[in-house]
Amino acid sequence: MPSFPENSPETQLMIAQFAGQGYALIGADYTGMGESPEAQGYMVKASHQQATTDLVPAARAVLSDLGRTSIGLFIAGWSQGGYVTMAMLERLEQTATPVNAAATASAPLDLWAALNGFLSFPRPNDAAWITTIFILCAFSYEAYYGVPGLARSILRPEHFDVAQRAYGGRAVDPAQVPTSLRSLIQDQYFDQDFFAASAFGRLAAANQGYRWLIRSPVRNYYGETDEAIRVGIGRIAMDYQQAMGNGTVEAVTTGNTSHRGTFATAVPHWKSWFDGLPLG
């Protein structure tokens, strides 16, 4: 979490790469994270948009108070943070807030497609922690979209209590959390038609981060051997924009990199790209 960089190697890397080399770096804790008492809003689009865009004018006010001038806005993020970056970009463009560029790494920009891939088309290298994504989404969507019983409809009864404790940030023995989706998820969700028509599936489909006419320059970095984000998901925003004839989004491979390896590889490329773009 950005507010506790000593516990976040990802934040430490961003501080070294950007704050350590002349950028004013800001980072938002998502709702329910850091010192927030709210329920965690994992992959809840509007919640992320609010948390991040509210921070921009606040940061600019701090810079002004310090006698500094804000001359550009670059946004970036990895994994869920990559999704949040694109959701933030959508909100900023809707409010006519200029964005110099946006960059992501391993971003699940189409949550429905990503989850359906894990359910219906599992790969040998799918990460064992993918079950955690389903747990967090199930409880976050129940809480934020007001769907009572959603998590119970998704998760098998024998794992519900430990999943609920994990979502609530309470101590959990990691060995108690299933690493197999077949062990965690109710059978009906492995039927593609059921998943698509379910409340969970429809909410996941609505929480996309690329289906608008993107005007700002964007680079989405993806790894060829990422255990969480398939190549198709990594390229999906570019493919969608190009289908309309829009060339603002570029998908960039980082080669045979893991989920974290994609982030570590992409970050210096983000800075090099940002450095070469005009300010203002």
C-alpha positions in Angstrom: 0.0 0.0 0.0 1.4 3.5 -0.9 0.8 4.8 2.7 3.0 2.0 4.1 5.9 1.8 1.6 8.1 -0.2 4.1 5.7 -3.1 3.6 5.4 -2.8 -0.2 8.3 -3.6 -2.5 6.2 -2.4 -5.4 5.8 1.0 -3.9 9.5 1.1 -3.0 10.4 0.4 -6.7 8.1 3.2 -7.8 9.7 5.6 -5.3 13.2 4.7 -6.5 12.3 4.9 -10.2 10.2 8.0 -10.1 10.4 10.0 -6.9 14.2 9.3 -6.8 14.6 10.8 -10.2 12.7 14.0 -10.2 9.0 13.1 -10.4 6.4 14.1 -7.8 5.0 10.6 -7.0 1.5 10.1 -5.6 -0.3 6.9 -4.8 -3.8 6.2 -3.5 -4.7 3.5 -1.0 -7.8 1.8 -2.3 -11.0 2.0 -0.3 -10.7 -0.6 2.5 -6.9 -0.6 2.4 -4.3 1.3 4.4 -6.0 2.9 7.4 -9.4 3.0 5.7 -12.1 1.3 7.9 -14.3 0.5 4.9 -14.8 -2.9 3.3 -12.2 -3.7 0.7 -13.4 -2.8 -2.8 -11.3 -5.2 -4.9 -11.9 -4.6 -8.6 -14.8 -2.3 -7.9 -14.4 0.2 -10.7 -16.2 3.3 -9.3 -14.6 3.0 -5.9 -11.1 2.9 -7.5 -11.9 5.8 -9.7 -13.0 7.9 -6.8 -10.0 7.0 -4.6 -7.5 7.9 -7.4 -9.0 10.9 -9.0 -9.7 12.6 -5.6 -6.0 12.4 -5.0 -5.0 14.5 -8.0 -6.4 17.9 -6.9 -5.2 17.2 -3.4 -1.7 16.5 -4.6 -1.7 19.6 -6.7 -2.8 21.6 -3.7 0.2 20.2 -1.7 2.6 21.0 -4.6 1.2 24.6 -4.8 1.7 25.0 -1.1 5.3 23.9 -1.5 5.8 26.4 -4.2 6.0 23.8 -6.9 4.1 23.8 -10.3 2.4 20.7 -11.7 3.4 20.6 -15.4 2.1 17.2 -16.4 0.2 14.1 -15.2 1.4 10.6 -15.9 -0.4 7.6 -14.4 0.8 3.9 -14.1 0.0 0.7 -12.3 0.6 -3.0 -12.1 -1.9 -5.9 -11.8 -5.0 -4.6 -10.1 -3.2 -1.3 -10.1 -3.0 -1.5 -13.9 -6.8 -2.0 -14.1 -7.2 0.9 -11.7 -4.9 3.0 -13.8 -7.1 2.5 -16.8 -10.3 3.1 -14.8 -8.7 6.3 -13.5 -7.9 7.3 -17.1 -11.5 6.8 -18.1 -12.7 9.1 -15.3 -10.0 11.7 -16.0 -10.9 11.8 -19.7 -14.6 12.1 -18.8 -13.9 15.2 -16.7 -11.5 16.7 -19.4 -8.5 16.4 -17.2 -5.4 16.2 -19.4 -3.3 13.1 -19.0 0.2 13.0 -20.7 0.3 9.2 -20.7 -0.9 6.1 -19.0 1.1 2.9 -18.6 0.2 -0.5 -17.1 1.8 -3.9 -16.5 -0.2 -7.2 -16.2 -3.5 -5.4 -16.1 -6.8 -7.5 -15.9 -8.7 -5.0 -18.1 -11.5 -7.4 -18.9 -12.3 -9.1 -15.6 -15.1 -11.3 -17.0 -12.8 -12.7 -19.7 -10.0 -13.2 -17.2 -12.2 -15.0 -14.7 -13.9 -17.1 -17.4 -10.5 -18.1 -18.7 -9.6 -19.5 -15.2 -12.9 -21.3 -14.9 -13.3 -22.7 -18.4 -9.9 -22.8 -20.0 -7.3 -23.4 -17.2 -3.6 -23.4 -18.1 -0.9 -25.5 -16.5 0.9 -22.3 -15.3 -2.2 -20.6 -13.7 -1.1 -19.2 -10.4 -2.2 -21.1 -7.2 -3.3 -17.8 -5.7 -5.9 -17.2 -8.4 -8.5 -18.5 -5.9 -7.8 -15.4 -3.8 -9.0 -13.2 -6.7 -12.4 -15.0 -6.7 -12.6 -14.7 -2.9 -11.9 -10.9 -2.9 -14.2 -10.3 -5.9 -17.1 -12.3 -4.4 -17.1 -10.4 -1.1 -16.3 -7.0 -2.6 -19.1 -7.2 -5.1 -21.6 -8.4 -2.5 -20.7 -5.4 -0.3 -20.4 -2.7 -2.9 -23.2 -3.7 -5.3 -25.6 -4.7 -2.5 -26.1 -8.3 -3.6 -26.8 -10.3 -0.4 -25.6 -13.8 -0.4 -23.5 -13.4 -3.5 -20.3 -14.8 -1.9 -22.2 -17.8 -0.5 -23.6 -18.5 -4.0 -20.0 -18.6 -5.4 -17.9 -20.2 -2.7 -18.3 -23.8 -1.4 -19.8 -23.9 2.1 -16.8 -25.7 3.6 -14.5 -22.8 2.6 -16.8 -19.8 3.2 -15.7 -18.9 6.7 -12.0 -18.9 6.0 -12.6 -16.9 2.8 -14.7 -14.4 4.7 -11.9 -14.0 7.3 -9.3 -13.5 4.6 -11.4 -10.9 2.9 -11.9 -9.1 6.2 -8.1 -8.9 6.7 -8.1 -11.3 9.7 -5.4 -13.8 10.4 -5.8 -16.9 8.3 -3.6 -20.0 7.9 -2.7 -19.9 4.2 -2.9 -23.7 4.1 -6.6 -23.4 4.7 -7.2 -21.4 1.6 -7.8 -23.7 -1.4 -5.5 -23.3 -4.4 -7.8 -25.2 -6.7 -10.8 -23.4 -8.2 -12.6 -26.7 -8.4 -12.3 -27.0 -4.6 -13.3 -23.4 -3.9 -16.0 -22.5 -6.5 -19.5 -23.9 -6.8 -19.9 -26.3 -9.7 -22.5 -24.2 -11.6 -19.9 -21.4 -12.2 -17.9 -23.7 -14.4 -20.8 -23.6 -16.9 -20.0 -20.7 -19.2 -23.7 -19.8 -19.8 -24.5 -19.8 -16.1 -21.5 -17.7 -15.2 -22.3 -15.1 -18.0 -25.9 -14.8 -16.8 -25.2 -14.8 -13.1 -25.1 -11.6 -11.0 -21.4 -12.2 -10.4 -20.7 -12.7 -14.2 -22.7 -9.6 -15.1 -20.9 -7.4 -12.5 -17.5 -8.7 -13.7 -18.4 -7.9 -17.3 -19.4 -4.3 -16.3 -16.1 -3.8 -14.5 -14.0 -3.5 -17.6 -11.2 -0.9 -18.1 -10.9 -0.3 -21.8 -14.2 -0.1 -23.7 -14.4 3.6 -24.4 -12.7 5.8 -27.0 -9.3 6.3 -25.4 -7.7 9.7 -26.3 -4.6 9.7 -24.2 -1.4 7.8 -25.1 -1.4 4.3 -23.4 1.1 1.5 -23.2 -0.1 -1.8 -21.7 2.9 -4.1 -20.9 2.3 -7.9 -20.7 4.4 -11.0 -20.1 4.4 -14.0 -22.4 4.5 -16.4 -19.4 2.5 -14.4 -16.9 0.8 -16.9 -14.5 -2.2 -14.5 -13.9 -2.7 -12.5 -17.1 -3.0 -14.2 -20.5 -1.4 -12.6 -23.5 -4.9 -12.0 -25.0 -5.9 -10.0 -21.9 -2.6 -8.1 -22.0 -3.4 -7.0 -25.6 -7.1 -6.6 -25.3 -7.3 -2.8 -25.0 -5.1 -2.3 -28.0 -7.0 -4.8 -30.1 -10.4 -3.2 -29.1 -9.2 0.3 -29.9 -7.6 -0.7 -33.2 -10.9 -2.4 -34.1 -12.3 1.1 -34.2 -9.3 2.5 -36.0 -7.9 4.2 -32.9 -4.2 4.0 -32.5 -3.7 5.5 -29.0 -3.1 2.2 -27.2 0.0 0.1 -27.7 0.5 -3.4 -26.1 4.1 -4.1 -25.4 5.5 -7.5 -24.5 8.2 -7.9 -21.8 9.1 -11.4 -23.1 9.0 -14.5 -21.0 8.2 -12.8 -17.7 6.1 -13.9 -14.7 3.4 -11.7 -13.2 5.9 -9.8 -10.9 8.6 -10.1 -13.5 6.5 -8.2 -16.0 6.1 -5.3 -13.5 9.8 -5.2 -12.6 10.7 -5.2 -16.3 8.1 -2.6 -17.3 8.8 0.1 -14.7 12.0 1.4 -16.2 10.4 1.4 -19.6 7.5 3.4 -18.2 9.9 6.1 -17.0 11.9 6.1 -20.3 8.7 6.6 -22.2 7.4 9.3 -19.9 10.7 11.1 -20.0 10.5 11.4 -23.8 7.0 12.9 -23.9 6.1 16.6 -24.0 5.0 18.2 -20.7 2.1 20.5 -20.2 
